[in-house]
């Protein structure tokens, strides 16, 4: 990881309304010379992930978003520890779709222990 240039690190900054955001400085080893001023900055994890799929750089995104892309070989996961996010997340959806297969799969994936 130490050989990866800073300009390849895609940074997702969710803005001041969020209590936490993915942070490369927490994900990289202390020996890495991280420079937050370099690289591409985006406002959502989905854009960061899309840019990674398009070979623009390396994204730090929620694991759940990458599972299908790593399982089919489109992306490779670094062997880095998962990051602690200081605020819990909630899933909200309309009652009308609560029994849909997509919601059931989503909830199962979110509650699965890896």
Long-range contacts (C-beta under 8 A, 24 or more apart in sequence): 1-28, 1-29, 1-32, 1-78, 1-80, 2-29, 2-31, 2-32, 4-32, 4-58, 5-38, 6-33, 6-34, 6-35, 6-38, 6-39, 7-38, 7-39, 7-40, 7-57, 8-39, 8-57, 8-58, 9-34, 9-38, 9-39, 9-57, 9-58, 9-60, 10-39, 10-40, 10-41, 10-42, 10-48, 10-51, 10-52, 10-56, 10-57, 10-58, 10-59, 10-60, 11-36, 11-39, 11-40, 11-41, 11-42, 11-48, 11-60, 12-41, 12-42, 12-43, 12-44, 12-45, 12-47, 12-48, 12-59, 12-60, 12-61, 13-41, 13-42, 13-43, 14-43, 14-44, 14-45, 15-43, 19-86, 19-87, 20-85, 20-86, 20-87, 22-48, 22-60, 22-61, 22-62, 22-83, 23-60, 23-83, 24-60, 26-83, 27-60, 27-80, 27-83, 28-80, 63-114, 64-109, 64-110, 67-109
